[in-house]
């Protein structure tokens, strides 16, 4: 079978022997309920545990719309027009609305990137800014996380959070209140929240008793989110579901939709896993592409190998992450370090190290091969040859699982009882 894996803005084709292919992890089929416009409009017209947005806002109020940055596949330009129409119907002029890109711990945008994210017409008509200015401390959560929020988010009357819901390797799911924490929070606050990632309950697909998600949502005790619009995307980044309304109730419904689509059973763990985040922007750098590798660890057996296909055109992606990957001698050192001292950026290096302790990780990317070797990963310039070598290594009956949309699909081992 010839399978296509996203790689930046292009694809990589791998030919996999049928006898070795255990499973290709793709979204479970769901019934389509209309085109993208209909899906978003229907969600806005039927909010979950909330009044309609145009009934929540009042003329004269200042409104902040918080949406995702360039590292996320959230199609802001395709969702914002419907949100702005709701606000306009309530008498809110463009001058009372600010669109804020939630940077979290990521780099700022160029003006061209901002324009691309929202569309040229919206960019010209509305103020569009990054969350990289002054912050205000509102308090401290029960878990000790400082609630440091971007000033422009604090000093408005109403807050609307946009995002896409996908699995998150320690917050359970993206979306919901994550637009606020870590979206528009300080590095110190994000670091305090993310230190809970080593808790056994901080895993993909889990919300209840997940200390990271609990801490994220405790921020709502200090600052309100008045309405959310969250979308679920298919493998081609098309909107297939949308939820709107209450920050908790609507988010949970969105998570249930996601499980129906992307929680995929596997019959057993494989010798070889082939995984891509799904292309741009999920593999814009190694820091972002890590999420797909973390999903792949659930599909590979102990002692197996993962062929990680990720462009990483912008490099490693974060300064501390780069330092940790370059300046620890082995995966064990990184894991020991994160357990003794949680450092934001280092947490992703430690997460990669945990996968490396379980399986051999071979990276096909646009990174310099010397750099790949310096960060303790194997490098390949020919993924097809590497696949054939791995089959020879594990024997002609070697089992293979392909994850062309590894940033989205979560492998779940079938119950053999």
C-alpha positions, 0 to 999 in steps of 0.5 A: 500500500502506498500511503501519503504523509504530510510533510510541511506544505507537501507530502512524503509517499511510503510504500508499505508491504500489505502483509506487514501493515497492521493498520492505518490510523485515520479518523472514524467515519462520521455523518456530515451535517452540512458545509463549513458555513452551516456547521458554524452557523448552526452552532452559534444559533444553538449554543450549549448551556448559554444564550446566543452571543448576540444576546450576551453582548451589549452595545457600548461594551468592549469585546476581546476575541482570543484565537489561536496563533500560527502554530495551530490549525484553527481556521480563524479566517473561516470562523471569525466572519460568523462570530463578527456577524453575531456581534454586529447584529448586537450593535457592536462596532469594529472599533469596540472589538480586538482580535488577540492571537494567543501566543502562549510560549510561542514567537510573535507573528509578522503582520503578514502572518496576522493577515493570513490568519484572519483574512485580509478584509478582517485584518483591515477592519479590526484591530489584530494583535499578539498577546505579547504586551503587559500582563496583569496578575489576578491571583494564584490558583489552588495549585499555586499557578499565578494567574497572569493574563495579557492586559488587553484580555483583562480590560474588556467587558466580554471575552470570546475564545476561539480554538480547535479541539484535538488531543493534547498529550498532557492537558487531555484535549486542546480548546476551551479555557486553554485559550486563556491558560496558557494562551494569553498567560506569562511564561511563569504561569505556563511553567507552573501549570505545565509542571503537573505533566508528570502526573499519571493522570495528565495524559491525552484523552483524559479530563476528569482528575487531570491536574493540568486541565483542572488547573487550567479551568481554575483560572476561570475563578479569576477571569471569565470567558463569556462564550467559546466557539471551538471546531473539530477538524478532519484530516484535511483541516476541514471543519466537521463539527463546531460547538459554541456556548459555555466554556465548560459545557460546550468544550466537553461536548466538543471533546465527545465529538473528537473521541467519536472521530479520532479515538482509534482502536488498534489490535496490538502494538506494532514493531514499527510505527510511521507517524507524521503530525499531518503537515503544516502547521503541525510540523512547523518546528520540532516543538510542535511536531512532538505531539504526534510522536507522543501519540505514536508511543501508544502504538509502538511496542517496547523495543520497537521503532518510530519513523517520525516524519516532520518537516520542522522547517523553522528548526527546533522551535523554542530556546529552552527546548533546544538547550535541553535537547542539545545539552543532556547526554541521554534521555535518562538525564532529561527525565531525571532533570524534569522530575527534579526541576520543571522547566517550560520548554524542557518539558517537551524534551523530557516527553521526547526522552520518555518515548526514546526510552521505549523505542528507537526514534528515527527522524525524517525532516528538513533539519541538518542531519548533524543537528538531529544527531546532536539531539540524540535522534537518528536521522534519515534522508530516505524514509523508504530505505529506512522503512525497508531496513526496519522490516529487515531488522524486525523480520519479514513478518514485522508489524507496521502501524501507519499514522499519517495524521498522528497529531490527531489520532489517538491509538487505543489498544483493543480490549482482548478480554 
